[in-house]
């Protein structure tokens, strides 16, 4: 499970029945970014790309039995 605003809201981890492993990947909150509309869009794209990389890494590791 992924919680994009957990860092901003300063909440602790939550327990979910049936979830065996909780991953914590800190990402910037693009909605909190200030700047021109173009710069804000760039920040959303940057975070989107970071998330994609982490998910792909996780899937590859999972398929290899590393997690």
N, C-alpha and C positions, 0 to 999 in steps of 0.2 A: 504494500500500500504506500502511496506517496501523498504527502501533505505539503503543498507548496507554501502554506502560510504558517506552519508550525514555528519556524524560526522567528517570524515577525510577532506572532502572538505569544511567544515565550511559554509554550505549553510543553509538558513532558510527554514521554511516550505513552501510548494508549495500548491496552491489551485487547486483542481481537480473538475470540474463540476460533480454534482451527488454524490460525496462522502460526506456522512453525518458526518462521524467521522474519524479523522486522528489520528492514534495511533503512539506514539513515543516510541520505544523500543531500547535503546542504546545497541549495541553489539560491541565488539571489531572487528576490521577489521583484519581477519586472514591473508590476503595478505600482511599486513604491518609487520607481526611478523617475527622476525629474529631468526635464529637458524639452526640446522641441518634439513635435509629433514624429519627425523622422528619427530622432535619437531614441525615443521611446520604442518605436517599432524595431529599431536595431537591437535594443536590449531584449525585447521579447524574442526575437529570432535567435539571439545569442543563447538565452536560457533554453529555448526549445532545442537548439543543437546540442547543448550540454546534456540535456535529458536524454536525447536520442542516443548519444554516445554511451552514457551509463547503462541504458536499457540494453543496448546491443552487447556491451561487455558482459552484463549479467546473463543474458540469454546464452552467449557463447560459453561462459563458465559453467552454466547449468547443464548445457548439452554435453560438456566434457566431464561432468560429475564433480566439478570443483566446489560446488556450493550446495 
